Amino acid sequence: MQRPAKRNWQGRLAFLTAQFFLLLIFWLVLSGHFNVEYISFGVFSAALITLLSNDLFYSIFTRGDAPGSFASASVKIWTLLLYLPWLLSRIVLANLQVAYLVLHPRMPVDPGLLRFRTRMRRHLAQVILANSITLTPGTITLDLQDGSYIVHAIAPSSAGDLLSAAMQNKVGAIFREEKDVPMEEQWLKSLGELKE
């Protein structure tokens, strides 16, 4: 039987190695150059960033799991990597929708505030959701407190992924959070209505 300290050390080393190679691959993809000079600089940069940020990422991705749970952290990282293309597709679609609203002769803009609560308990998951909302054109997170959000939307249609709970569930899947259910529309027209 392996000692917990040895298992923890092996999990930490595996996580360190995985972080380094992910950063190096990211560097190579973004640089687009594969000569010795660029690869050397990429290796140096990935190693430096890994050494400076590994404690943070290791604690974030293994929090709440068994010590040294590299498998669990790997699943979270993989799910996060799968989430990013989905988010990018939502950003592109939202750009097209906002362009349609602005260029339409009648300009069917109907701004409002959406208040909702998520079932996600982890603060990192809540922050990732808030940033995802803000990155998507047509919506912006105005407030986040203990899983309760206030979001401004340029039109009700721009908050479709929030109303269907698609975005909440995609982010929640990264951290194995409880699934949210589609919500009823709760549109407010002013900040004064929030206090009522």
N, C-alpha and C positions, 0 to 999 in steps of 0.2 A: 504494500500500500504506500502511495506517495504521500509525503508530508504536505500539509497545506501550504507551508512557506515555499516549498519547491514548486508546487503546482502554480502558486501565485506568480512566482518568478518566471516560469515558463510561459504562462499566459501573458504576462507583461512584455516579455521579449517577443512573442508572436505578434502582439498588438503593435509594438514599436516597429517591427519589420513590415507589417501590413500597411501602417501609416506611411512609412518611408516610400514603399513601392507605389502606393496610390498617388502620393505627391509627385513622385518622379514621372509616372505615366501621365499625370495631368500636365506637368511641365512640358513633356515631349509632345503631347497632343497640341497644346497651345503654341509652342514655339514653331513646330512644323519643320525644324531643322534637326538632322541626325548626324552631324559631323562631330568629331571628338571635342571640339571647343564647347559646343552647346550641351552635349551630354555631360561633360565634366562640370560645367556650371550648374546644370540641372541636378546632378548628384550632390554637389556642395549645397545648393539651395534647399533641396529636399531634406538632406541630413540636418542642416541648421534649423529649419522649421520644425522638424520632428523632435529634435532635442529640446527646443524652446517650448513646444506646445503639447508634448506627449502627456504630461501629467494632467493637463486640463481635459484633453480628449479621452484619456483612459478613465478618468473619474466620471465624465459625462456618460460615456457609453457602457460602463459597467455598474453604474449606480443602481442599487436595488437588486443586483444579481449576485450570484455566488462569487466570492473573491477569485479573481483570475479567470473569470468566465469569458474566455476569448471567443467561444462559439456564439454566445449570446451577443457580444459586442459586434461580431462579424455580421450577424443577421441584421442588426440595427443599421450598420453602415451600408450593407447591400440594399436594404429597403429604402434608405435615404437616397442612394444613388439611383434607384428606380423611380423615386418620387420626383427627382429633378427634371427628367424629360417630360413627365406629366405636367409639372408646373410650367415649364417652358411652353408647352402646347397651349395651356390656359392663358398665358401672357400674350401669345400671338393672337388667339381668338378674341381676347378682350381688347387688344389693339384695334382689330378689325371692327369690333362692335362699337367702340368709342369713335372711330373714324366715321362709321355710318351715322351715328347720332349727331355728330358735329356737322357733317356734310349734307345731311338730309335737309331739304328746303324748309320743312316745318320744325326742324330741330327738336325732336321729341324727348327732350331731357326732363326728367322728373326726379330731382335729387331728394334724398331722404336719409334718415338714420335708421340703422338696423341694430336692435339690441338682442343679444342672444348669449346663452351660457353653454359652455362645452363640458363634457364629462372628463376631459383630459386632466390628470392630476399633476403631471410633471411640468415644472416651470419651463424647461427647455422646449417641450412639445407646444406649450401655449405660445411661447415667443416665436417659434418657427411658423405657427399658424398665423400669428399677427403680422409677421414679415411677409409671408406668402400673400396675404390679403392686400397688403400695401404695394407689393411688387406687381400685382395684377391691375392694369389700368382700369379706371372707372370705380375703384374701391380704395379706401384708405382706413386703416385702423386708427380710431381716435383715442380709444381708451381700452386698457386691459387691466383688470383687477381680479385676482383669484378665479380665473377661468371665465369671467364675465366680460364680454366684448361690446364695444360700441363702434360700429362701422358706418362710414359715410359712403353712399353709393350714388353715382351720377344718374342711375335709373334702376328700377327694381330688377330688370333683366340682367344687369351686370353683377348681381349678387346671387345668381342661380346656383353656383357650386356651394355657396354657404347655406342657402335654403334647403338644398337637397342633402346637405351634410357630407357631400363628396370630398370637399377639401379637408374638413375636420377628420374624416375617417382615413384619408390618405396619410395625413400627418400622424394620427393616432396609431396607425399600423406600424410606424417606425419604432415606437416605444411600447408596443403591445398594450395600448390603452383600450378601455371599453369603447365600443362603437357608439357614435352619436346617431340619433334618429332624425329624419327630416323634420324641420320645424315649420310652424305656422308663421305666415308673414306678420311681422311686428314692426311696421314702418311708422316712424315718427317724423314730423316735419320740422321740428325745432329742438334746440337744446333745452328749452323750457319744459317741453313735454317729458323729458327724461326725469325731471325732479318730481313729477306727479306720481 
